[in-house]
């Protein structure tokens, strides 16, 4: 399983897609813009175990803002939405208000068009993301990708019904490990965030996301298969809400 990966952005995407389809039972391929979603969906539609999510990445909100209406128009055609969200890093402070506006419109539209699963970017912007989600949570299922908020924000996100996706690279940092250990197992999912994530100077591959089971097995004193089965149950729980 890999619940957040950019398959179209690997240097050798066709090879990675073929291997991912062969090795993974389920892969959520997020996209960075509506046009990228259309192109990726066209190429990868034959892979039944790869889901293509409709996205507009906050880091490129300013350069892709003309595609805002395009993503809003296509939400009705896509149950899975991502990557969307807000980035509060200083590098993207110039577009912070624009990011908030776009994210708010997307979440509101999702809430009006039935159940949607959303893979959400919230780096340095957790409060803003949760504020927007809290007003539009009824028929939305948020998965907070690589969550890095504080304990209070984590509690708020759990109370909102959020799920959380993490990859092996997220657990290199001790603060991240401490935060992740506080998340209930029934809210967790594996991700790679490839090709942007590098471990031991190598890009992580989608079929390596599941190695996160090793970490959770250790901190929860159970076997790896138990964690793996729990991830499957969590995904099944999400899917049961949208059927």
Phi, psi and omega in degrees: 000144172212113187261012174192104180208148179256079184301324184288350185255003174291150178300329180236066191301321183294320176296314182297319178298313180299314180293321179296315179298324181285322188266328185262144173282322181217136177222129175259106180270110178273155180237162186263346180202159178301323179292321176295323177299313180299314181294316182293319180297322180297317183284323189257007184298339182282349181266107186291338182259013175242121181261131180258116181265143179276119185227169169208098189293134182298332181294337180244024181302319183292321182278342182245014185297336178291346179266006180301313181295329179295318178290322179296321181291332185263356179302323179296341181262003183218117176290327185258125185237128179163151006270131176230173176139205182221138175241117182263014178295152182302328181299332183245018181297332182296337182247014187302312181294323176295316178302314180300317181297313181295313180299317180299317179297319180295312182296319179297318179294320177300318182295337183267352188237031177095188183288133177224142174260125187240125174265116197240132176269129183221024184301123180056025181212028186299316182301315180295319179296314182292324177299316180291318179297321185298336180270354186217044189263348190307310182240026177246141177243099183277135168245111181278110183280125178050053181301135181221032179279191178262180185298320180296316179293324177298315178299318178298317181295318178297316180297330178285346181096016181290149166258169184222132176246133180225151175243172181306323182294331180294339186265004176289325181279131183295324178295321178295318179299318180296317180295314182298325181295344180268355182272131178302142181301331183280009176242005188257148176218152178273149175213163174249324190057029175288154005269011186283341182266132181237130175233129183054040177065020177232139175299135177286144180257155183303327181281357176265353180301323185292347179295349175297341177304324181302316182295311183293328177297322180290313184285337180256005175054051177218175182274163185298321181297325178299315179295317179301315179297325179293320176301317179297317178298319181297318178293320177297323177298316178297312182297328181293335181282335186259358180274000000 
